[in-house]
Amino acid sequence: MRVLFVCSANLDRSPTAEALCGALPGVEAKSAGTLATAVRPLDAEIVAWADAIFAMEEKHAAALQERFGCLLQGKAPVVLDVPDVFRRGDPALVDLLRRKLDGRL
């Protein structure tokens, strides 16, 4: 399964989720950001690559729908409701992501 995680700048939340889930057997994970200045900006290629897409906030899901709606057929982004208050690798973020993703992968 190929999983994409999306946040704003691709600095903290989505790379943490990528590292967490990329270590799971049978899961390939990538991350991207909705901002043009993101470490890895979201593009059509990475959206098309994904089997499942997880957005950290509703605004990220809306950006995906607005920019890449035609590529989302059958894989609507799942909003995890993870606020932008964590640093990359923060144990509290890892714990929250584990709980939010439990049973979804």
Backbone hydrogen bonds, N-H to C=O, Kabsch-Sander energy under -0.5 kcal/mol:
donor,donor_aa,acceptor,acceptor_aa,energy
3,V,1,M,-0.6
3,V,28,E,-3.2
4,L,52,A,-2.5
5,F,30,K,-2.1
6,V,54,F,-2.6
7,C,32,A,-1.8
16,T,12,D,-1.6
17,A,13,R,-2.3
18,E,14,S,-2.5
19,A,15,P,-2.4
20,L,16,T,-2.4
21,C,17,A,-2.7
22,G,18,E,-2.4
23,A,19,A,-0.7
24,L,21,C,-1.7
27,V,24,L,-1.7
28,E,1,M,-3.0
30,K,3,V,-2.2
32,A,5,F,-2.1
33,G,40,R,-2.4
34,T,7,C,-2.0
35,L,8,S,-2.4
38,A,35,L,-1.7
39,V,9,A,-2.4
42,L,33,G,-2.8
47,V,43,D,-1.8
48,A,44,A,-2.7
49,W,45,E,-1.8
50,A,46,I,-1.2
51,D,2,R,-2.9
52,A,2,R,-1.8
54,F,4,L,-3.0
55,A,78,V,-2.6
56,M,6,V,-2.6
60,H,57,E,-1.0
61,A,57,E,-1.5
62,A,58,E,-2.5
63,A,59,K,-1.8
64,L,60,H,-2.2
65,Q,61,A,-2.5
66,E,62,A,-2.7
67,R,63,A,-2.5
68,F,64,L,-2.9
69,G,65,Q,-1.1
71,L,68,F,-2.0
72,L,68,F,-0.5
72,L,69,G,-1.3
75,K,72,L,-2.7
78,V,53,I,-2.6
79,V,77,P,-0.6
80,L,55,A,-3.1
80,L,78,V,-0.6
82,V,56,M,-2.9
85,V,83,P,-1.9
90,D,87,R,-2.1
93,L,90,D,-0.6
94,V,90,D,-2.5
95,D,91,P,-2.4
96,L,92,A,-2.2
97,L,93,L,-2.9
98,R,94,V,-2.4
99,R,95,D,-2.2
100,K,96,L,-2.6
101,L,97,L,-2.4
102,D,98,R,-1.0
104,R,101,L,-2.7
105,L,101,L,-0.7
